[in-house]
Amino acid sequence: MRRIDIRLAAALIAVSIFAAGCGHKLIASAGEPTVSVYPDEDTWQKVADLKKQGGMAGMIGGFGQSLAAKQVDDKTPVNIVSSDDKGSVVEVTDGPNKGVKGFVPKGNVN
């Protein structure tokens, strides 16, 4: 009976450590209260390219960002579904946007 208790305790500790290590959060850019979560990486790339052009194209890129991306609060917990050198596909795990999936640029998730 004592062996089972020790094994159960060890298993619970292992699960706790594993769960704690999986916690990722969104990180807003300096001065921003939210993070833009795009439907996919291609949409993010198109909006970023427009914003880089400046002028009228830059304004359209900013407007496109507000239409295409969901704004999610800073420090919202997420699971990383996949990632590459440009960013990650995440799923929001808590808060009012729970269940939202999308692409987040590399600097906006830890």
N, C-alpha and C positions, 0 to 999 in steps of 0.2 A: 504494500500500500504506500509506503514511504517513497519508493522508487517512482511510482506514478505521479505523486505530488511534485517531486523534484523535476521530472520530465515536463510536466504541465507548466510549472513555473518557468523553466528554461525556454519552452516554446513560446510562452507569453512574452517573455523578455525579448526574444528574437523577433517576434512579430512587431513589438513596439519599436525596436531599433530600426527595423526595415521601414515601417510606416513613417517614422520621423525623418528618415533619410530621403523619402520620396517627395517631400513637400517643396513645391516650387511656387513662386509668387510672381505676379506681374510687377514691373518696376516702371513707373512713369518717368518720362524725360524731365529734366530740371525745369521747375516752374509749372509743370502740368499736373493736374489732379487725376487724370485718367490715361489709359493706354488704348490705342486703337487696335481692335482685333478685326483683321480683314478676312473675308470669306476664303481667300486662298492667296498663295504667294504671287501669282500672276497679277492679281488685282493690286496688291501692295506695290509691285514693281512698276505698274503703269502709273499709279498715283505718284510714286516717288519720282519717276522720270518727269512727269508734268511739273511737279513742284520745283525740280532742279532748273527748269527752263526759265523760271522767273516771269515777270510781266503778266500778260493775260493768261498764258498757259499755266503759270504758277498759281494764279487765282483759281483757275478751273481745277487744278490739282487739289487745292485746299477744299474747294467745294465738293469735289469727288470723294475726298477722304471722309467728309462729314456724311455723305450719302452711303458710301460703300462699307465703311467700317463701323463696328459697334464699339461704343465707348464704355470701357470697363474700369472701375475704380482701381487706383493704385493699391498695391499689396493684396490684391485678390488672389486666393489660392487657385492653382491650376495643376493639371496633370499634363506632362509633355507627351504627346502622341507620337511625334517624330520631329527630327530637327536636321538642319543642314548648316552650311556656313553662313547663310543669310538670316536664319531665324528658326522658329519652331512652330509647329502646329500644336495648339493647346486646347484643352477642354477645361472650362471654368468649373470648379468643384464646390463652390460655396458662394453665398450672397445672392443678390437679386438677379444676377446674370448666370446663375447655375445652369450648366448644360450647354452654354454657348461654346461652339467650336470654331476655330479659325487660326489664321497665321498671324504671328507676332514677330516683328524684327528682332534680331539677335540681342540688342541692348535692352530690350524691354521685358526680359524674363530671366530669373536666376535659377 
